[in-house]
Amino acid sequence: MLTLNTSELSPAQLQNYMQYAIAPRPICFATTIDQAGNINLSPFSFFNMFSTNPPLCVFSPARRVRDNTTKHTLENILEVKECVINIVNYSMVQQTSLASTEYPKGVNEFEKAGFTMLPSQLVKPPRVAEAPVQMECIVKEVIHLGENPGAGNLILAEVKLIHIKEEILDEEGKIDQAKIDLVARLGGDWYCRVTPENLFKVAKPLTTLGIGVDALPKAVRNSMVLTGNDLGKLGNVEHLPTDDEVDAVRNLAEVKDILDATIGDSNNRERELHELARTWLEQGNVNEALKVVLL
C-alpha cells in the first residue's frame, strides 16, 4: 500500500490524490452578485448539506493552487451575503463546466454558458432556470481556512427557499432519484452520472439492531464466495433464525438439489450453498440466504 505524508506533497499533488479519492462530489452551481450588480455563476464540488434544522449547506471557493488568487464567487459573497445554489443534472453538465472558465470580473457566465437567468424571490442573485432544483440562500458565515494556495473558504449558506421542477417529482410530491439525473465530480476531468441503471438501495439499520458480522459463524465470515457487502447484509438482520427455521430450508428445491449432489463432499457443498445464498442476497432475499449459509 502506498503511504503518503501530506507535508511532503505539493498542493497540486495533494489536490490530485484527494479529488480522485474523495468522490463522487455533488456540485454547487453558485450564483452570486457584487454590490455593483455584477453577476457571477460558477460550479464548486467542495459542497454538501450539513444541517436540516437550520437548513444549511456549505461550499468552498478555494484559493487557486497555481497562483493563490481568490475567486469572484468569494469576493461577491463578502460584499453581498446572498447566493443561489443551483443543482446540476446531466442535461446541463457541459454548460456548467463552461461556466467554470475564468472570465474577467464583470463577465456574466449566464451569457457565456448559455443559461437562462430566472429572478429569485428572496435574494438578489438570479437562479439558473435550467437547474432541476434551485435554493435561495442567505450566507450566515464565511470561514477562511488559510492564506496559502489551495486553502478553502467555507461558505455557510442557510437555505430559505427551495424551487423544484415538477417533472422530477414522484406521485407523492417527493424528488424521484431516478428522474433528477444528477451528475457528480470525480478527479481530473472525470464526472459520473446517477442513472436508474446504477441506482441501488441499502437498508438503513435505524429502527432495528443488526446482529453484526461478528455474530455469524466463522465459516460464513471466512467464506471464499461471500463478499464484504454480502456479510454486511447478513449482519443487518435482527436475529439469527432458529434451528427449525434453518432445517426447513432443506426442503426448498434449489437447496435440496445441492445437498443431494454433494453428499460426502463438504467443501463443494459449502461453496455451492454460499453461491446460492449470494444469488438470493442479490435478489433481496436476505432471511432465506442466512438460513442457507447456516446449514
BADREN-717664 format. One record per residue (C-alpha): z, x, y. Coordinates in Angstrom, 3 decimals. Layout:
<pts>
+----------+----------+----------+
!        Z !        X !        Y !
+----------+----------+----------+
!        Z !        X !        Y !
...
+----------+----------+----------+
</pts>
This chain:
<pts>
+----------+----------+----------+
!        Z !        X !        Y !
+----------+----------+----------+
!    0.000 !    0.000 !    0.000 !
!   -0.959 !    1.269 !    3.455 !
!    2.107 !    1.574 !    5.724 !
!    1.582 !    1.977 !    9.471 !
!    4.068 !    2.921 !   12.148 !
!    3.145 !    0.809 !   15.183 !
!    4.363 !    3.525 !   17.556 !
!    1.676 !    5.848 !   16.188 !
!   -1.221 !    3.419 !   16.765 !
!   -3.224 !    2.937 !   19.937 !
!   -3.179 !   -0.582 !   21.460 !
!   -6.761 !   -1.117 !   20.273 !
!   -5.933 !   -0.085 !   16.694 !
!   -2.800 !   -2.230 !   16.652 !
!   -4.650 !   -5.230 !   18.048 !
!   -7.294 !   -4.907 !   15.350 !
!   -4.813 !   -4.838 !   12.469 !
!   -2.692 !   -7.668 !   13.853 !
!   -5.576 !  -10.005 !   14.749 !
!   -7.118 !   -9.659 !   11.305 !
!   -3.781 !  -10.162 !    9.533 !
!   -2.219 !  -12.878 !   11.711 !
!   -4.849 !  -15.553 !   11.286 !
!   -6.203 !  -18.162 !   11.483 !
!   -5.012 !  -18.785 !   15.013 !
!   -5.563 !  -22.090 !   16.866 !
!   -7.457 !  -21.874 !   20.131 !
!   -6.075 !  -22.917 !   23.511 !
!   -9.087 !  -23.604 !   25.738 !
!   -7.226 !  -23.472 !   29.033 !
!   -8.347 !  -24.953 !   32.328 !
!   -6.588 !  -23.602 !   35.433 !
!   -7.126 !  -23.656 !   39.182 !
!   -6.036 !  -21.449 !   42.075 !
!   -4.787 !  -22.512 !   45.499 !
!   -8.305 !  -22.228 !   46.932 !
!   -9.619 !  -24.686 !   44.348 !
!  -11.450 !  -22.172 !   42.142 !
!  -11.554 !  -23.477 !   38.570 !
!  -11.283 !  -21.223 !   35.533 !
!  -11.907 !  -22.086 !   31.881 !
!  -11.003 !  -19.577 !   29.175 !
!  -10.018 !  -19.564 !   25.460 !
!   -6.868 !  -17.935 !   24.063 !
!   -5.929 !  -17.602 !   20.410 !
!   -2.413 !  -16.373 !   21.132 !
!   -1.368 !  -20.019 !   21.111 !
!    0.712 !  -22.615 !   19.301 !
!    3.173 !  -25.501 !   19.709 !
!    6.836 !  -24.568 !   19.800 !
!    8.710 !  -27.780 !   20.568 !
!    8.229 !  -31.528 !   20.420 !
!   11.266 !  -32.513 !   22.475 !
!   10.341 !  -31.408 !   25.065 !
!    6.673 !  -31.201 !   24.010 !
!    5.973 !  -27.541 !   24.678 !
!    3.021 !  -25.287 !   23.917 !
!    2.843 !  -21.558 !   24.549 !
!   -0.240 !  -19.425 !   25.065 !
!   -0.599 !  -15.857 !   26.220 !
!   -3.265 !  -14.359 !   28.502 !
!   -2.512 !  -10.769 !   27.531 !
!   -3.317 !   -7.807 !   29.746 !
!   -6.691 !   -6.322 !   28.812 !
!   -6.326 !   -3.458 !   26.365 !
!   -9.189 !   -1.389 !   27.756 !
!   -8.129 !   -1.241 !   31.426 !
!   -4.753 !   -3.047 !   31.718 !
!   -6.084 !   -5.698 !   34.128 !
!   -4.856 !   -9.301 !   34.125 !
!   -6.935 !  -12.416 !   33.578 !
!   -7.860 !  -15.120 !   36.074 !
!   -6.007 !  -17.695 !   33.976 !
!   -2.708 !  -15.891 !   34.526 !
!   -3.408 !  -15.313 !   38.209 !
!   -4.249 !  -19.005 !   38.708 !
!   -1.135 !  -20.233 !   36.921 !
!    1.066 !  -18.015 !   39.072 !
!   -0.432 !  -19.857 !   42.076 !
!   -0.724 !  -23.409 !   40.663 !
!    1.659 !  -24.091 !   37.783 !
!   -0.551 !  -26.604 !   36.001 !
!   -3.120 !  -26.380 !   33.219 !
!   -5.052 !  -28.373 !   30.684 !
!   -5.051 !  -27.265 !   27.059 !
!   -8.331 !  -28.383 !   25.502 !
!   -8.575 !  -28.273 !   21.717 !
!  -11.710 !  -26.651 !   20.274 !
!  -13.728 !  -28.037 !   17.367 !
!  -16.868 !  -26.782 !   15.669 !
!  -19.354 !  -28.630 !   17.867 !
!  -18.215 !  -26.658 !   20.930 !
!  -17.253 !  -23.257 !   19.482 !
!  -20.315 !  -21.322 !   20.695 !
!  -19.945 !  -22.629 !   24.250 !
!  -16.227 !  -21.850 !   24.099 !
!  -16.996 !  -18.250 !   23.190 !
!  -19.460 !  -18.041 !   26.072 !
!  -16.712 !  -19.199 !   28.447 !
!  -14.679 !  -16.118 !   27.486 !
!  -17.218 !  -13.927 !   29.310 !
!  -15.513 !  -12.020 !   32.124 !
!  -17.311 !  -13.599 !   35.042 !
!  -16.178 !  -12.672 !   38.576 !
!  -13.419 !  -14.721 !   40.173 !
!  -14.776 !  -17.925 !   41.648 !
!  -17.432 !  -18.415 !   38.958 !
!  -16.931 !  -21.755 !   37.204 !
!  -17.085 !  -21.304 !   33.412 !
!  -17.708 !  -25.039 !   33.019 !
!  -21.115 !  -24.468 !   34.556 !
!  -21.805 !  -21.166 !   32.778 !
!  -20.899 !  -22.545 !   29.346 !
!  -22.459 !  -25.971 !   29.916 !
!  -19.295 !  -28.058 !   29.637 !
!  -18.574 !  -31.305 !   31.477 !
!  -15.654 !  -31.453 !   33.916 !
!  -13.524 !  -34.553 !   33.489 !
!  -10.902 !  -35.289 !   36.183 !
!   -7.318 !  -35.103 !   34.970 !
!   -4.918 !  -37.925 !   35.716 !
!   -1.782 !  -35.912 !   36.460 !
!   -2.702 !  -32.280 !   37.114 !
!   -5.273 !  -30.561 !   39.344 !
!   -7.284 !  -28.608 !   36.723 !
!  -10.029 !  -30.722 !   35.089 !
!  -10.351 !  -31.475 !   31.403 !
!  -13.218 !  -30.486 !   29.085 !
!  -14.941 !  -33.777 !   28.305 !
!  -16.364 !  -32.413 !   25.049 !
!  -12.948 !  -31.471 !   23.621 !
!  -11.599 !  -33.879 !   20.978 !
!   -8.049 !  -33.526 !   22.385 !
!   -7.062 !  -32.675 !   25.961 !
!   -3.458 !  -32.077 !   27.020 !
!   -2.420 !  -32.125 !   30.658 !
!    0.471 !  -29.707 !   31.163 !
!    2.987 !  -28.566 !   33.743 !
!    3.845 !  -24.862 !   33.455 !
!    7.604 !  -24.522 !   33.124 !
!    7.854 !  -20.741 !   32.953 !
!    5.820 !  -17.546 !   32.715 !
!    7.388 !  -14.726 !   30.711 !
!    5.898 !  -11.272 !   31.252 !
!    6.295 !   -9.115 !   28.151 !
!    5.359 !   -5.811 !   29.712 !
!    3.118 !   -3.889 !   32.091 !
!    1.163 !   -1.858 !   29.532 !
!   -2.322 !   -2.578 !   28.114 !
!   -2.172 !   -5.449 !   25.637 !
!    1.144 !   -6.812 !   26.922 !
!    1.401 !  -10.576 !   26.680 !
!    2.286 !  -13.132 !   29.324 !
!    3.782 !  -16.218 !   27.740 !
!    2.789 !  -19.442 !   29.473 !
!    5.312 !  -22.168 !   28.606 !
!    3.341 !  -25.362 !   29.170 !
!    5.029 !  -28.759 !   28.876 !
!    2.601 !  -31.443 !   27.711 !
!    2.688 !  -34.519 !   29.954 !
!   -0.430 !  -36.455 !   28.930 !
!   -2.499 !  -36.285 !   25.722 !
!   -6.061 !  -37.626 !   25.647 !
!   -7.617 !  -38.116 !   22.194 !
!  -11.151 !  -39.184 !   21.338 !
!  -11.024 !  -42.354 !   19.255 !
!  -13.726 !  -41.079 !   16.903 !
!  -11.275 !  -38.612 !   15.329 !
!   -8.591 !  -41.230 !   14.655 !
!   -7.872 !  -42.955 !   11.338 !
!   -7.138 !  -46.650 !   10.751 !
!   -3.518 !  -46.153 !   11.814 !
!   -4.449 !  -44.536 !   15.113 !
!   -3.436 !  -41.048 !   13.977 !
!   -5.605 !  -37.943 !   14.122 !
!   -7.630 !  -37.640 !   10.928 !
!   -7.519 !  -33.989 !    9.871 !
!  -10.898 !  -34.307 !    8.175 !
!  -12.591 !  -35.764 !   11.271 !
!  -11.414 !  -33.428 !   14.025 !
!  -13.397 !  -30.462 !   12.581 !
!  -11.159 !  -27.757 !   14.029 !
!  -12.019 !  -24.077 !   14.296 !
!   -9.663 !  -21.116 !   14.499 !
!   -9.874 !  -17.432 !   15.399 !
!   -9.668 !  -14.595 !   12.920 !
!  -10.153 !  -10.878 !   13.548 !
!  -13.081 !   -9.410 !   15.481 !
!  -15.994 !  -11.842 !   15.741 !
!  -14.736 !  -13.973 !   12.861 !
!  -13.818 !  -17.663 !   13.066 !
!  -13.054 !  -20.270 !   10.418 !
!  -13.813 !  -23.982 !   10.258 !
!  -11.498 !  -26.667 !    8.855 !
!  -13.768 !  -28.947 !    6.821 !
!  -12.888 !  -31.664 !    4.270 !
!  -14.065 !  -29.322 !    1.512 !
!  -11.400 !  -26.698 !    2.246 !
!   -8.510 !  -29.031 !    3.113 !
!   -5.621 !  -29.353 !    0.672 !
!   -2.112 !  -30.743 !    0.720 !
!    1.180 !  -29.089 !   -0.184 !
!    4.091 !  -31.407 !   -0.893 !
!    6.909 !  -30.730 !    1.575 !
!   10.382 !  -30.414 !   -0.013 !
!   12.044 !  -32.315 !    2.843 !
!   13.795 !  -35.177 !    1.069 !
!   14.065 !  -33.534 !   -2.330 !
!   15.781 !  -30.404 !   -3.595 !
!   13.426 !  -28.420 !   -5.780 !
!   14.889 !  -26.702 !   -8.825 !
!   13.280 !  -23.406 !   -7.779 !
!   11.146 !  -20.951 !   -9.709 !
!   14.302 !  -19.220 !  -10.935 !
!   15.220 !  -22.365 !  -12.914 !
!   12.056 !  -22.093 !  -15.018 !
!   12.226 !  -20.313 !  -18.383 !
!   11.365 !  -16.603 !  -18.342 !
!    8.231 !  -17.183 !  -20.413 !
!    6.945 !  -19.561 !  -17.737 !
!    7.851 !  -17.259 !  -14.825 !
!    6.091 !  -14.340 !  -16.544 !
!    3.060 !  -16.370 !  -17.608 !
!   -0.238 !  -14.499 !  -17.753 !
!   -2.033 !  -17.732 !  -16.807 !
!    0.055 !  -19.472 !  -14.170 !
!   -0.229 !  -18.202 !  -10.596 !
!    2.462 !  -17.965 !   -7.944 !
!    1.120 !  -21.201 !   -6.445 !
!    1.421 !  -22.864 !   -9.863 !
!    5.029 !  -21.726 !  -10.195 !
!    5.712 !  -22.987 !   -6.677 !
!    4.553 !  -26.458 !   -7.678 !
!    6.666 !  -26.444 !  -10.838 !
!    9.703 !  -25.202 !   -8.925 !
!    9.375 !  -28.043 !   -6.422 !
!   10.352 !  -30.759 !   -8.931 !
!   13.828 !  -32.233 !   -8.550 !
!   14.986 !  -31.679 !  -12.117 !
!   13.832 !  -30.406 !  -15.492 !
!   12.633 !  -33.058 !  -17.952 !
!   14.869 !  -33.987 !  -20.857 !
!   14.253 !  -32.657 !  -24.362 !
!   12.982 !  -36.086 !  -25.402 !
!   10.525 !  -36.179 !  -22.481 !
!    9.236 !  -32.722 !  -23.372 !
!    8.902 !  -33.655 !  -27.041 !
!    6.983 !  -36.839 !  -26.170 !
!    4.188 !  -34.847 !  -24.529 !
!    3.227 !  -33.560 !  -28.005 !
!    1.598 !  -36.935 !  -28.648 !
!   -0.962 !  -36.524 !  -25.867 !
!   -4.401 !  -35.821 !  -27.304 !
!   -5.036 !  -32.616 !  -25.343 !
!   -1.650 !  -31.192 !  -26.327 !
!   -1.921 !  -32.260 !  -29.954 !
!   -5.306 !  -30.542 !  -30.288 !
!   -3.852 !  -27.248 !  -29.044 !
!   -0.788 !  -27.455 !  -31.268 !
!   -2.888 !  -28.216 !  -34.349 !
!   -5.381 !  -25.430 !  -33.623 !
!   -2.761 !  -22.727 !  -33.020 !
!   -0.366 !  -23.179 !  -35.929 !
!    1.115 !  -19.754 !  -36.667 !
!   -0.471 !  -18.240 !  -33.549 !
!    2.266 !  -18.336 !  -30.920 !
!    0.502 !  -16.097 !  -28.395 !
!   -2.674 !  -18.174 !  -28.206 !
!   -0.611 !  -21.379 !  -28.302 !
!    1.331 !  -20.368 !  -25.184 !
!   -1.807 !  -19.243 !  -23.386 !
!   -3.726 !  -22.457 !  -24.131 !
!   -0.762 !  -24.664 !  -23.221 !
!   -0.397 !  -22.817 !  -19.932 !
!   -4.118 !  -23.178 !  -19.236 !
!   -3.824 !  -26.926 !  -19.850 !
!   -0.792 !  -27.064 !  -17.571 !
!   -2.710 !  -25.244 !  -14.853 !
!   -5.547 !  -27.755 !  -15.119 !
!   -3.077 !  -30.610 !  -14.732 !
!   -1.440 !  -28.877 !  -11.776 !
!   -4.827 !  -28.674 !  -10.057 !
!   -5.153 !  -32.420 !  -10.639 !
!   -1.721 !  -33.063 !   -9.137 !
!   -0.064 !  -33.976 !  -12.460 !
!    2.975 !  -31.742 !  -11.933 !
!    5.512 !  -33.543 !  -14.132 !
!    3.290 !  -33.537 !  -17.219 !
!    2.333 !  -29.908 !  -16.601 !
!    6.004 !  -28.960 !  -16.528 !
!    6.624 !  -30.678 !  -19.854 !
!    3.707 !  -28.795 !  -21.416 !
!    4.952 !  -25.344 !  -20.405 !
!    8.418 !  -26.191 !  -21.718 !
!    7.172 !  -26.942 !  -25.266 !
+----------+----------+----------+
</pts>
